[in-house]
Amino acid sequence: MGVAAAAGVRERLLAARMPPTTPVAVVENGTLPSQRVAVTDLANLTGTIAAHDLRSPALLIVGDVARQAATLGWFGARPLALSALASA
């Protein structure tokens, strides 16, 4: 739903005067071995989704906490994630 609704969410947030530079993280397949995270800003949200071919299920995280995605990348260090990469 996050990916399908992203363009509408982006437009509504911009219309509500949220700055285009507001960080956004898109989390695809959250908590699964196939989880992927793309961090962008509100202005480039739809382009980033297209460029990375992100698909549902996905979650949009909007605001300063999205900047923490790299710092808080706890999921990538889990053994389950490593075994998923080895089998791919």
C-alpha positions as CSV (number, residue, x, y, z in Angstrom):
1,M,0.0,0.0,0.0
2,G,2.9,2.4,0.7
3,V,4.1,2.2,-2.8
4,A,0.7,2.4,-4.4
5,A,-0.3,5.4,-2.3
6,A,3.1,7.2,-2.4
7,A,2.3,9.7,-5.1
8,G,-0.9,10.8,-3.3
9,V,0.8,10.9,0.1
10,R,3.6,13.0,-1.4
11,E,1.1,15.5,-3.0
12,R,-0.9,15.8,0.2
13,L,2.1,16.4,2.3
14,L,3.5,19.0,-0.1
15,A,0.1,20.7,-0.3
16,A,0.2,20.9,3.5
17,R,3.5,22.8,3.2
18,M,5.8,20.1,4.3
19,P,9.2,21.0,2.9
20,P,10.3,19.0,-0.2
21,T,13.5,18.2,1.6
22,T,11.8,16.2,4.3
23,P,13.4,12.8,4.5
24,V,11.4,9.7,3.6
25,A,12.4,6.1,4.0
26,V,10.6,3.4,2.0
27,V,10.8,0.0,3.6
28,E,9.8,-2.9,1.3
29,N,9.0,-6.3,2.9
30,G,9.8,-5.0,6.4
31,T,11.1,-7.6,8.8
32,L,11.6,-10.3,6.1
33,P,14.9,-11.6,4.7
34,S,14.1,-9.7,1.5
35,Q,13.7,-6.3,3.2
36,R,15.0,-3.4,1.3
37,V,15.2,0.3,2.4
38,A,15.5,3.3,0.2
39,V,16.0,6.8,1.7
40,T,15.2,9.9,-0.2
41,D,13.3,13.2,0.3
42,L,9.7,14.1,-0.3
43,A,10.5,15.8,-3.6
44,N,12.1,12.6,-5.1
45,L,9.9,10.0,-3.5
46,T,8.2,8.6,-6.6
47,G,11.3,8.7,-8.7
48,T,13.2,6.8,-6.0
49,I,10.5,4.2,-5.8
50,A,10.6,3.7,-9.6
51,A,14.4,3.8,-9.8
52,H,14.7,1.0,-7.2
53,D,11.7,-0.9,-8.5
54,L,10.2,-1.0,-4.9
55,R,7.0,-2.9,-4.6
56,S,4.3,-3.6,-2.0
57,P,4.1,-4.4,0.8
58,A,6.0,-1.3,1.8
59,L,5.9,1.3,4.5
60,L,6.6,5.0,4.2
61,I,8.4,6.6,7.1
62,V,8.3,10.4,6.8
63,G,10.3,12.8,8.9
64,D,13.7,13.2,10.5
65,V,13.7,9.6,11.8
66,A,14.0,8.4,8.2
67,R,17.6,9.9,8.2
68,Q,18.4,7.3,10.8
69,A,17.9,4.3,8.4
70,A,21.6,3.8,7.8
71,T,22.5,4.3,11.4
72,L,19.8,2.1,12.8
73,G,20.1,-0.6,10.1
74,W,19.7,-3.3,12.6
75,F,18.0,-5.7,10.2
76,G,20.9,-6.0,7.8
77,A,23.2,-7.4,10.5
78,R,20.9,-10.3,11.5
79,P,22.0,-13.9,10.7
80,L,18.7,-14.5,8.8
81,A,19.5,-11.6,6.4
82,L,22.9,-13.0,5.8
83,S,21.6,-16.5,4.9
84,A,19.1,-14.9,2.6
85,L,21.9,-13.2,0.7
86,A,23.8,-16.4,0.5
87,S,20.9,-18.3,-1.1
88,A,20.1,-15.6,-3.6
